[in-house]
Amino acid sequence: MIRRLLTLLIPFVLANVLQTAAQTKEADLVVGTWLVQDKKAKIQIYHKSGKYHGKIVWLKEPNDE
């Protein structure tokens, strides 16, 4: 009985772990510096403390001189 239960449970747990790992890897594809669509700015996307953040790192026409 326990062996049969484990035979059913282990693939389910393994599939969930692998899916979570794949999602994390795909999410990290957004990390980097990106030119925005109108080409007037670049933003940097980075991962810190379990969250994704973005900041402007370049402006074609700076706000301050």
N, CA, C, O and CB atoms as a CASP TS submission, in Angstrom:
PFRMAT TS
TARGET T0000
AUTHOR 0000-0000-0000
METHOD Language model
MODEL 1
PARENT N/A
ATOM      1  N   MET     1       0.819  -1.196   0.000  1.00  0.00           N
ATOM      2  CA  MET     1       0.000   0.000   0.000  1.00  0.00           C
ATOM      3  C   MET     1       0.862   1.260   0.000  1.00  0.00           C
ATOM      4  O   MET     1       0.656   2.150  -0.825  1.00  0.00           O
ATOM      5  CB  MET     1      -0.931  -0.001   1.202  1.00  0.00           C
ATOM      6  N   ILE     2       1.821   1.342   0.913  1.00  0.00           N
ATOM      7  CA  ILE     2       2.693   2.515   0.987  1.00  0.00           C
ATOM      8  C   ILE     2       3.549   2.617  -0.271  1.00  0.00           C
ATOM      9  O   ILE     2       3.763   3.708  -0.798  1.00  0.00           O
ATOM     10  CB  ILE     2       3.589   2.451   2.242  1.00  0.00           C
ATOM     11  N   ARG     3       4.031   1.488  -0.741  1.00  0.00           N
ATOM     12  CA  ARG     3       4.854   1.498  -1.950  1.00  0.00           C
ATOM     13  C   ARG     3       4.051   2.014  -3.146  1.00  0.00           C
ATOM     14  O   ARG     3       4.564   2.785  -3.957  1.00  0.00           O
ATOM     15  CB  ARG     3       5.399   0.084  -2.242  1.00  0.00           C
ATOM     16  N   ARG     4       2.818   1.596  -3.248  1.00  0.00           N
ATOM     17  CA  ARG     4       1.959   2.052  -4.351  1.00  0.00           C
ATOM     18  C   ARG     4       1.691   3.552  -4.234  1.00  0.00           C
ATOM     19  O   ARG     4       1.697   4.269  -5.235  1.00  0.00           O
ATOM     20  CB  ARG     4       0.621   1.269  -4.361  1.00  0.00           C
ATOM     21  N   LEU     5       1.459   4.016  -3.024  1.00  0.00           N
ATOM     22  CA  LEU     5       1.233   5.441  -2.784  1.00  0.00           C
ATOM     23  C   LEU     5       2.464   6.255  -3.170  1.00  0.00           C
ATOM     24  O   LEU     5       2.344   7.299  -3.812  1.00  0.00           O
ATOM     25  CB  LEU     5       0.873   5.690  -1.308  1.00  0.00           C
ATOM     26  N   LEU     6       3.649   5.781  -2.782  1.00  0.00           N
ATOM     27  CA  LEU     6       4.886   6.474  -3.140  1.00  0.00           C
ATOM     28  C   LEU     6       5.110   6.471  -4.647  1.00  0.00           C
ATOM     29  O   LEU     6       5.593   7.453  -5.212  1.00  0.00           O
ATOM     30  CB  LEU     6       6.079   5.830  -2.435  1.00  0.00           C
ATOM     31  N   THR     7       4.757   5.362  -5.296  1.00  0.00           N
ATOM     32  CA  THR     7       4.910   5.266  -6.749  1.00  0.00           C
ATOM     33  C   THR     7       4.060   6.316  -7.454  1.00  0.00           C
ATOM     34  O   THR     7       4.446   6.826  -8.505  1.00  0.00           O
ATOM     35  CB  THR     7       4.528   3.860  -7.239  1.00  0.00           C
ATOM     36  N   LEU     8       2.914   6.638  -6.885  1.00  0.00           N
ATOM     37  CA  LEU     8       2.046   7.663  -7.466  1.00  0.00           C
ATOM     38  C   LEU     8       2.450   9.069  -7.050  1.00  0.00           C
ATOM     39  O   LEU     8       2.301  10.015  -7.824  1.00  0.00           O
ATOM     40  CB  LEU     8       0.610   7.411  -7.070  1.00  0.00           C
ATOM     41  N   LEU     9       2.956   9.209  -5.839  1.00  0.00           N
ATOM     42  CA  LEU     9       3.262  10.520  -5.288  1.00  0.00           C
ATOM     43  C   LEU     9       4.588  11.097  -5.797  1.00  0.00           C
ATOM     44  O   LEU     9       4.664  12.294  -6.073  1.00  0.00           O
ATOM     45  CB  LEU     9       3.294  10.435  -3.791  1.00  0.00           C
ATOM     46  N   ILE    10       5.606  10.289  -5.923  1.00  0.00           N
ATOM     47  CA  ILE    10       6.939  10.773  -6.316  1.00  0.00           C
ATOM     48  C   ILE    10       6.927  11.458  -7.686  1.00  0.00           C
ATOM     49  O   ILE    10       7.484  12.550  -7.801  1.00  0.00           O
ATOM     50  CB  ILE    10       7.931   9.611  -6.334  1.00  0.00           C
ATOM     51  N   PRO    11       6.326  10.880  -8.727  1.00  0.00           N
ATOM     52  CA  PRO    11       6.313  11.603 -10.012  1.00  0.00           C
ATOM     53  C   PRO    11       5.579  12.942  -9.938  1.00  0.00           C
ATOM     54  O   PRO    11       5.976  13.904 -10.595  1.00  0.00           O
ATOM     55  CB  PRO    11       5.669  10.740 -11.081  1.00  0.00           C
ATOM     56  N   PHE    12       4.518  13.007  -9.146  1.00  0.00           N
ATOM     57  CA  PHE    12       3.776  14.260  -8.991  1.00  0.00           C
ATOM     58  C   PHE    12       4.653  15.333  -8.352  1.00  0.00           C
ATOM     59  O   PHE    12       4.693  16.464  -8.835  1.00  0.00           O
ATOM     60  CB  PHE    12       2.512  14.035  -8.144  1.00  0.00           C
ATOM     61  N   VAL    13       5.346  14.995  -7.285  1.00  0.00           N
ATOM     62  CA  VAL    13       6.224  15.948  -6.599  1.00  0.00           C
ATOM     63  C   VAL    13       7.370  16.354  -7.516  1.00  0.00           C
ATOM     64  O   VAL    13       7.707  17.535  -7.604  1.00  0.00           O
ATOM     65  CB  VAL    13       6.776  15.341  -5.286  1.00  0.00           C
ATOM     66  N   LEU    14       7.964  15.395  -8.192  1.00  0.00           N
ATOM     67  CA  LEU    14       9.079  15.681  -9.097  1.00  0.00           C
ATOM     68  C   LEU    14       8.641  16.616 -10.228  1.00  0.00           C
ATOM     69  O   LEU    14       9.381  17.530 -10.593  1.00  0.00           O
ATOM     70  CB  LEU    14       9.644  14.372  -9.680  1.00  0.00           C
ATOM     71  N   ALA    15       7.462  16.398 -10.780  1.00  0.00           N
ATOM     72  CA  ALA    15       6.961  17.254 -11.861  1.00  0.00           C
ATOM     73  C   ALA    15       6.774  18.687 -11.365  1.00  0.00           C
ATOM     74  O   ALA    15       7.086  19.635 -12.086  1.00  0.00           O
ATOM     75  CB  ALA    15       5.628  16.703 -12.419  1.00  0.00           C
ATOM     76  N   ASN    16       6.275  18.849 -10.156  1.00  0.00           N
ATOM     77  CA  ASN    16       6.093  20.200  -9.607  1.00  0.00           C
ATOM     78  C   ASN    16       7.421  20.901  -9.378  1.00  0.00           C
ATOM     79  O   ASN    16       7.544  22.095  -9.651  1.00  0.00           O
ATOM     80  CB  ASN    16       5.316  20.140  -8.301  1.00  0.00           C
ATOM     81  N   VAL    17       8.401  20.188  -8.887  1.00  0.00           N
ATOM     82  CA  VAL    17       9.725  20.774  -8.652  1.00  0.00           C
ATOM     83  C   VAL    17      10.355  21.195  -9.977  1.00  0.00           C
ATOM     84  O   VAL    17      10.907  22.291 -10.078  1.00  0.00           O
ATOM     85  CB  VAL    17      10.646  19.771  -7.910  1.00  0.00           C
ATOM     86  N   LEU    18      10.280  20.349 -10.978  1.00  0.00           N
ATOM     87  CA  LEU    18      10.864  20.675 -12.279  1.00  0.00           C
ATOM     88  C   LEU    18      10.142  21.840 -12.943  1.00  0.00           C
ATOM     89  O   LEU    18      10.779  22.668 -13.594  1.00  0.00           O
ATOM     90  CB  LEU    18      10.829  19.458 -13.191  1.00  0.00           C
ATOM     91  N   GLN    19       8.830  21.914 -12.790  1.00  0.00           N
ATOM     92  CA  GLN    19       8.081  23.020 -13.371  1.00  0.00           C
ATOM     93  C   GLN    19       8.466  24.339 -12.714  1.00  0.00           C
ATOM     94  O   GLN    19       8.618  25.350 -13.400  1.00  0.00           O
ATOM     95  CB  GLN    19       6.577  22.779 -13.231  1.00  0.00           C
ATOM     96  N   THR    20       8.622  24.339 -11.412  1.00  0.00           N
ATOM     97  CA  THR    20       9.018  25.554 -10.699  1.00  0.00           C
ATOM     98  C   THR    20      10.405  26.002 -11.136  1.00  0.00           C
ATOM     99  O   THR    20      10.633  27.194 -11.341  1.00  0.00           O
ATOM    100  CB  THR    20       8.989  25.326  -9.179  1.00  0.00           C
ATOM    101  N   ALA    21      11.329  25.068 -11.281  1.00  0.00           N
ATOM    102  CA  ALA    21      12.684  25.408 -11.727  1.00  0.00           C
ATOM    103  C   ALA    21      12.664  25.983 -13.138  1.00  0.00           C
ATOM    104  O   ALA    21      13.381  26.942 -13.422  1.00  0.00           O
ATOM    105  CB  ALA    21      13.594  24.170 -11.675  1.00  0.00           C
ATOM    106  N   ALA    22      11.863  25.419 -14.013  1.00  0.00           N
ATOM    107  CA  ALA    22      11.775  25.915 -15.394  1.00  0.00           C
ATOM    108  C   ALA    22      11.185  27.320 -15.432  1.00  0.00           C
ATOM    109  O   ALA    22      11.648  28.158 -16.206  1.00  0.00           O
ATOM    110  CB  ALA    22      10.924  24.964 -16.255  1.00  0.00           C
ATOM    111  N   GLN    23      10.176  27.594 -14.614  1.00  0.00           N
ATOM    112  CA  GLN    23       9.569  28.921 -14.588  1.00  0.00           C
ATOM    113  C   GLN    23      10.565  29.964 -14.103  1.00  0.00           C
ATOM    114  O   GLN    23      10.601  31.075 -14.632  1.00  0.00           O
ATOM    115  CB  GLN    23       8.326  28.924 -13.696  1.00  0.00           C
ATOM    116  N   THR    24      11.371  29.623 -13.109  1.00  0.00           N
ATOM    117  CA  THR    24      12.373  30.552 -12.607  1.00  0.00           C
ATOM    118  C   THR    24      13.399  30.863 -13.683  1.00  0.00           C
ATOM    119  O   THR    24      13.787  32.018 -13.857  1.00  0.00           O
ATOM    120  CB  THR    24      13.060  29.983 -11.366  1.00  0.00           C
ATOM    121  N   LYS    25      13.837  29.853 -14.397  1.00  0.00           N
ATOM    122  CA  LYS    25      14.829  30.059 -15.456  1.00  0.00           C
ATOM    123  C   LYS    25      14.257  30.941 -16.565  1.00  0.00           C
ATOM    124  O   LYS    25      14.954  31.823 -17.066  1.00  0.00           O
ATOM    125  CB  LYS    25      15.291  28.704 -16.037  1.00  0.00           C
ATOM    126  N   GLU    26      13.010  30.721 -16.953  1.00  0.00           N
ATOM    127  CA  GLU    26      12.381  31.542 -17.982  1.00  0.00           C
ATOM    128  C   GLU    26      12.207  32.981 -17.511  1.00  0.00           C
ATOM    129  O   GLU    26      12.389  33.912 -18.296  1.00  0.00           O
ATOM    130  CB  GLU    26      11.030  30.954 -18.378  1.00  0.00           C
ATOM    131  N   ALA    27      11.862  33.176 -16.253  1.00  0.00           N
ATOM    132  CA  ALA    27      11.673  34.522 -15.724  1.00  0.00           C
ATOM    133  C   ALA    27      12.978  35.305 -15.762  1.00  0.00           C
ATOM    134  O   ALA    27      12.968  36.515 -15.990  1.00  0.00           O
ATOM    135  CB  ALA    27      11.130  34.465 -14.292  1.00  0.00           C
ATOM    136  N   ASP    28      14.095  34.630 -15.541  1.00  0.00           N
ATOM    137  CA  ASP    28      15.384  35.313 -15.557  1.00  0.00           C
ATOM    138  C   ASP    28      15.785  35.784 -16.952  1.00  0.00           C
ATOM    139  O   ASP    28      16.761  36.521 -17.089  1.00  0.00           O
ATOM    140  CB  ASP    28      16.452  34.403 -15.005  1.00  0.00           C
ATOM    141  N   LEU    29      15.066  35.381 -17.975  1.00  0.00           N
ATOM    142  CA  LEU    29      15.360  35.857 -19.326  1.00  0.00           C
ATOM    143  C   LEU    29      15.100  37.348 -19.475  1.00  0.00           C
ATOM    144  O   LEU    29      15.619  37.967 -20.403  1.00  0.00           O
ATOM    145  CB  LEU    29      14.535  35.090 -20.341  1.00  0.00           C
ATOM    146  N   VAL    30      14.317  37.935 -18.594  1.00  0.00           N
ATOM    147  CA  VAL    30      14.038  39.377 -18.676  1.00  0.00           C
ATOM    148  C   VAL    30      15.159  40.200 -18.056  1.00  0.00           C
ATOM    149  O   VAL    30      15.202  41.415 -18.252  1.00  0.00           O
ATOM    150  CB  VAL    30      12.713  39.703 -17.981  1.00  0.00           C
ATOM    151  N   VAL    31      16.061  39.576 -17.320  1.00  0.00           N
ATOM    152  CA  VAL    31      17.149  40.300 -16.664  1.00  0.00           C
ATOM    153  C   VAL    31      18.106  40.836 -17.726  1.00  0.00           C
ATOM    154  O   VAL    31      18.522  40.111 -18.630  1.00  0.00           O
ATOM    155  CB  VAL    31      17.901  39.384 -15.653  1.00  0.00           C
ATOM    156  N   GLY    32      18.446  42.114 -17.600  1.00  0.00           N
ATOM    157  CA  GLY    32      19.374  42.723 -18.545  1.00  0.00           C
ATOM    158  C   GLY    32      19.015  44.177 -18.794  1.00  0.00           C
ATOM    159  O   GLY    32      18.151  44.740 -18.122  1.00  0.00           O
ATOM    160  N   THR    33      19.686  44.778 -19.768  1.00  0.00           N
ATOM    161  CA  THR    33      19.424  46.163 -20.137  1.00  0.00           C
ATOM    162  C   THR    33      18.687  46.161 -21.465  1.00  0.00           C
ATOM    163  O   THR    33      19.107  45.511 -22.423  1.00  0.00           O
ATOM    164  CB  THR    33      20.746  46.995 -20.223  1.00  0.00           C
ATOM    165  N   TRP    34      17.581  46.899 -21.511  1.00  0.00           N
ATOM    166  CA  TRP    34      16.696  46.882 -22.662  1.00  0.00           C
ATOM    167  C   TRP    34      16.454  48.298 -23.188  1.00  0.00           C
ATOM    168  O   TRP    34      16.285  49.240 -22.414  1.00  0.00           O
ATOM    169  CB  TRP    34      15.369  46.215 -22.299  1.00  0.00           C
ATOM    170  N   LEU    35      16.440  48.430 -24.502  1.00  0.00           N
ATOM    171  CA  LEU    35      16.078  49.667 -25.171  1.00  0.00           C
ATOM    172  C   LEU    35      14.559  49.675 -25.313  1.00  0.00           C
ATOM    173  O   LEU    35      13.988  48.725 -25.849  1.00  0.00           O
ATOM    174  CB  LEU    35      16.793  49.804 -26.568  1.00  0.00           C
ATOM    175  N   VAL    36      13.899  50.726 -24.845  1.00  0.00           N
ATOM    176  CA  VAL    36      12.434  50.768 -24.913  1.00  0.00           C
ATOM    177  C   VAL    36      11.979  50.951 -26.353  1.00  0.00           C
ATOM    178  O   VAL    36      12.773  51.311 -27.222  1.00  0.00           O
ATOM    179  CB  VAL    36      11.877  51.903 -24.028  1.00  0.00           C
ATOM    180  N   GLN    37      10.707  50.704 -26.600  1.00  0.00           N
ATOM    181  CA  GLN    37      10.176  50.657 -27.960  1.00  0.00           C
ATOM    182  C   GLN    37      10.427  51.927 -28.758  1.00  0.00           C
ATOM    183  O   GLN    37      10.771  51.842 -29.937  1.00  0.00           O
ATOM    184  CB  GLN    37       8.710  50.389 -27.916  1.00  0.00           C
ATOM    185  N   ASP    38      10.268  53.095 -28.159  1.00  0.00           N
ATOM    186  CA  ASP    38      10.472  54.346 -28.911  1.00  0.00           C
ATOM    187  C   ASP    38      11.947  54.762 -28.972  1.00  0.00           C
ATOM    188  O   ASP    38      12.272  55.819 -29.512  1.00  0.00           O
ATOM    189  CB  ASP    38       9.652  55.472 -28.281  1.00  0.00           C
ATOM    190  N   LYS    39      12.820  53.946 -28.428  1.00  0.00           N
ATOM    191  CA  LYS    39      14.282  54.129 -28.470  1.00  0.00           C
ATOM    192  C   LYS    39      14.752  55.419 -27.805  1.00  0.00           C
ATOM    193  O   LYS    39      15.780  55.980 -28.185  1.00  0.00           O
ATOM    194  CB  LYS    39      14.757  54.113 -29.903  1.00  0.00           C
ATOM    195  N   LYS    40      13.995  55.888 -26.810  1.00  0.00           N
ATOM    196  CA  LYS    40      14.363  57.105 -26.099  1.00  0.00           C
ATOM    197  C   LYS    40      14.939  56.832 -24.717  1.00  0.00           C
ATOM    198  O   LYS    40      15.336  57.760 -24.013  1.00  0.00           O
ATOM    199  CB  LYS    40      13.167  58.002 -25.976  1.00  0.00           C
ATOM    200  N   ALA    41      14.985  55.563 -24.328  1.00  0.00           N
ATOM    201  CA  ALA    41      15.506  55.228 -22.994  1.00  0.00           C
ATOM    202  C   ALA    41      15.936  53.767 -22.961  1.00  0.00           C
ATOM    203  O   ALA    41      15.489  52.943 -23.759  1.00  0.00           O
ATOM    204  CB  ALA    41      14.440  55.503 -21.895  1.00  0.00           C
ATOM    205  N   LYS    42      16.814  53.478 -22.014  1.00  0.00           N
ATOM    206  CA  LYS    42      17.198  52.094 -21.714  1.00  0.00           C
ATOM    207  C   LYS    42      16.851  51.839 -20.255  1.00  0.00           C
ATOM    208  O   LYS    42      17.070  52.686 -19.389  1.00  0.00           O
ATOM    209  CB  LYS    42      18.736  51.833 -21.995  1.00  0.00           C
ATOM    210  N   ILE    43      16.307  50.656 -20.001  1.00  0.00           N
ATOM    211  CA  ILE    43      16.016  50.274 -18.630  1.00  0.00           C
ATOM    212  C   ILE    43      16.801  49.013 -18.286  1.00  0.00           C
ATOM    213  O   ILE    43      17.051  48.160 -19.137  1.00  0.00           O
ATOM    214  CB  ILE    43      14.497  50.053 -18.425  1.00  0.00           C
ATOM    215  N   GLN    44      17.173  48.922 -17.042  1.00  0.00           N
ATOM    216  CA  GLN    44      17.883  47.746 -16.564  1.00  0.00           C
ATOM    217  C   GLN    44      16.929  46.966 -15.669  1.00  0.00           C
ATOM    218  O   GLN    44      16.387  47.511 -14.707  1.00  0.00           O
ATOM    219  CB  GLN    44      19.199  48.135 -15.801  1.00  0.00           C
ATOM    220  N   ILE    45      16.723  45.688 -15.989  1.00  0.00           N
ATOM    221  CA  ILE    45      15.904  44.792 -15.175  1.00  0.00           C
ATOM    222  C   ILE    45      16.864  43.888 -14.407  1.00  0.00           C
ATOM    223  O   ILE    45      17.765  43.289 -14.993  1.00  0.00           O
ATOM    224  CB  ILE    45      14.893  43.950 -16.060  1.00  0.00           C
ATOM    225  N   TYR    46      16.665  43.795 -13.092  1.00  0.00           N
ATOM    226  CA  TYR    46      17.526  42.951 -12.270  1.00  0.00           C
ATOM    227  C   TYR    46      16.702  42.240 -11.203  1.00  0.00           C
ATOM    228  O   TYR    46      15.597  42.656 -10.855  1.00  0.00           O
ATOM    229  CB  TYR    46      18.645  43.787 -11.618  1.00  0.00           C
ATOM    230  N   HIS    47      17.276  41.162 -10.702  1.00  0.00           N
ATOM    231  CA  HIS    47      16.628  40.318  -9.699  1.00  0.00           C
ATOM    232  C   HIS    47      17.346  40.530  -8.373  1.00  0.00           C
ATOM    233  O   HIS    47      18.564  40.374  -8.287  1.00  0.00           O
ATOM    234  CB  HIS    47      16.646  38.803 -10.119  1.00  0.00           C
ATOM    235  N   LYS    48      16.577  40.889  -7.325  1.00  0.00           N
ATOM    236  CA  LYS    48      17.165  41.135  -6.013  1.00  0.00           C
ATOM    237  C   LYS    48      16.170  40.735  -4.939  1.00  0.00           C
ATOM    238  O   LYS    48      15.009  41.143  -4.980  1.00  0.00           O
ATOM    239  CB  LYS    48      17.577  42.621  -5.855  1.00  0.00           C
ATOM    240  N   SER    49      16.609  39.954  -3.996  1.00  0.00           N
ATOM    241  CA  SER    49      15.787  39.532  -2.852  1.00  0.00           C
ATOM    242  C   SER    49      14.468  38.903  -3.285  1.00  0.00           C
ATOM    243  O   SER    49      13.424  39.158  -2.685  1.00  0.00           O
ATOM    244  CB  SER    49      15.507  40.720  -1.945  1.00  0.00           C
ATOM    245  N   GLY    50      14.521  38.084  -4.323  1.00  0.00           N
ATOM    246  CA  GLY    50      13.334  37.366  -4.760  1.00  0.00           C
ATOM    247  C   GLY    50      12.346  38.180  -5.579  1.00  0.00           C
ATOM    248  O   GLY    50      11.251  37.702  -5.874  1.00  0.00           O
ATOM    249  N   LYS    51      12.713  39.405  -5.953  1.00  0.00           N
ATOM    250  CA  LYS    51      11.823  40.261  -6.740  1.00  0.00           C
ATOM    251  C   LYS    51      12.572  40.823  -7.937  1.00  0.00           C
ATOM    252  O   LYS    51      13.799  40.917  -7.932  1.00  0.00           O
ATOM    253  CB  LYS    51      11.251  41.408  -5.875  1.00  0.00           C
ATOM    254  N   TYR    52      11.820  41.193  -8.954  1.00  0.00           N
ATOM    255  CA  TYR    52      12.399  41.838 -10.122  1.00  0.00           C
ATOM    256  C   TYR    52      12.192  43.345 -10.010  1.00  0.00           C
ATOM    257  O   TYR    52      11.124  43.818  -9.624  1.00  0.00           O
ATOM    258  CB  TYR    52      11.772  41.288 -11.433  1.00  0.00           C
ATOM    259  N   HIS    53      13.239  44.080 -10.355  1.00  0.00           N
ATOM    260  CA  HIS    53      13.213  45.540 -10.284  1.00  0.00           C
ATOM    261  C   HIS    53      13.702  46.100 -11.609  1.00  0.00           C
ATOM    262  O   HIS    53      14.378  45.414 -12.376  1.00  0.00           O
ATOM    263  CB  HIS    53      14.086  46.066  -9.103  1.00  0.00           C
ATOM    264  N   GLY    54      13.352  47.353 -11.869  1.00  0.00           N
ATOM    265  CA  GLY    54      13.833  48.018 -13.063  1.00  0.00           C
ATOM    266  C   GLY    54      14.211  49.455 -12.760  1.00  0.00           C
ATOM    267  O   GLY    54      13.618  50.104 -11.898  1.00  0.00           O
ATOM    268  N   LYS    55      15.206  49.937 -13.483  1.00  0.00           N
ATOM    269  CA  LYS    55      15.585  51.340 -13.330  1.00  0.00           C
ATOM    270  C   LYS    55      16.041  51.881 -14.676  1.00  0.00           C
ATOM    271  O   LYS    55      16.574  51.149 -15.510  1.00  0.00           O
ATOM    272  CB  LYS    55      16.702  51.508 -12.261  1.00  0.00           C
ATOM    273  N   ILE    56      15.824  53.173 -14.871  1.00  0.00           N
ATOM    274  CA  ILE    56      16.261  53.831 -16.095  1.00  0.00           C
ATOM    275  C   ILE    56      17.763  54.058 -15.995  1.00  0.00           C
ATOM    276  O   ILE    56      18.240  54.629 -15.014  1.00  0.00           O
ATOM    277  CB  ILE    56      15.496  55.179 -16.326  1.00  0.00           C
ATOM    278  N   VAL    57      18.509  53.616 -17.001  1.00  0.00           N
ATOM    279  CA  VAL    57      19.963  53.777 -16.976  1.00  0.00           C
ATOM    280  C   VAL    57      20.465  54.705 -18.088  1.00  0.00           C
ATOM    281  O   VAL    57      21.632  55.097 -18.085  1.00  0.00           O
ATOM    282  CB  VAL    57      20.636  52.419 -17.100  1.00  0.00           C
ATOM    283  N   TRP    58      19.587  55.058 -19.043  1.00  0.00           N
ATOM    284  CA  TRP    58      19.973  55.950 -20.111  1.00  0.00           C
ATOM    285  C   TRP    58      18.741  56.625 -20.689  1.00  0.00           C
ATOM    286  O   TRP    58      17.707  55.987 -20.887  1.00  0.00           O
ATOM    287  CB  TRP    58      20.738  55.194 -21.198  1.00  0.00           C
ATOM    288  N   LEU    59      18.855  57.915 -20.957  1.00  0.00           N
ATOM    289  CA  LEU    59      17.792  58.677 -21.639  1.00  0.00           C
ATOM    290  C   LEU    59      18.406  59.392 -22.841  1.00  0.00           C
ATOM    291  O   LEU    59      19.476  59.990 -22.731  1.00  0.00           O
ATOM    292  CB  LEU    59      17.106  59.713 -20.660  1.00  0.00           C
ATOM    293  N   LYS    60      17.740  59.333 -23.969  1.00  0.00           N
ATOM    294  CA  LYS    60      18.204  60.021 -25.163  1.00  0.00           C
ATOM    295  C   LYS    60      18.264  61.530 -24.910  1.00  0.00           C
ATOM    296  O   LYS    60      19.205  62.208 -25.321  1.00  0.00           O
ATOM    297  CB  LYS    60      17.283  59.706 -26.362  1.00  0.00           C
ATOM    298  N   GLU    61      17.246  62.031 -24.229  1.00  0.00           N
ATOM    299  CA  GLU    61      17.198  63.446 -23.852  1.00  0.00           C
ATOM    300  C   GLU    61      17.117  63.500 -22.318  1.00  0.00           C
ATOM    301  O   GLU    61      16.032  63.393 -21.746  1.00  0.00           O
ATOM    302  CB  GLU    61      15.962  64.195 -24.531  1.00  0.00           C
ATOM    303  N   PRO    62      18.268  63.667 -21.661  1.00  0.00           N
ATOM    304  CA  PRO    62      18.278  63.660 -20.185  1.00  0.00           C
ATOM    305  C   PRO    62      17.395  64.768 -19.589  1.00  0.00           C
ATOM    306  O   PRO    62      17.226  65.838 -20.175  1.00  0.00           O
ATOM    307  CB  PRO    62      19.716  63.819 -19.671  1.00  0.00           C
ATOM    308  N   ASN    63      16.846  64.476 -18.419  1.00  0.00           N
ATOM    309  CA  ASN    63      16.027  65.457 -17.700  1.00  0.00           C
ATOM    310  C   ASN    63      16.884  66.504 -17.018  1.00  0.00           C
ATOM    311  O   ASN    63      16.448  67.644 -16.852  1.00  0.00           O
ATOM    312  CB  ASN    63      15.149  64.763 -16.671  1.00  0.00           C
ATOM    313  N   ASP    64      18.095  66.140 -16.619  1.00  0.00           N
ATOM    314  CA  ASP    64      19.002  67.079 -15.961  1.00  0.00           C
ATOM    315  C   ASP    64      20.314  67.164 -16.750  1.00  0.00           C
ATOM    316  O   ASP    64      20.777  66.172 -17.313  1.00  0.00           O
ATOM    317  CB  ASP    64      19.273  66.646 -14.488  1.00  0.00           C
ATOM    318  N   GLU    65      20.866  68.291 -16.780  1.00  0.00           N
ATOM    319  CA  GLU    65      22.108  68.504 -17.546  1.00  0.00           C
ATOM    320  C   GLU    65      23.334  68.188 -16.734  1.00  0.00           C
ATOM    321  O   GLU    65      24.453  68.315 -17.230  1.00  0.00           O
ATOM    322  CB  GLU    65      22.191  69.930 -18.039  1.00  0.00           C
TER
END
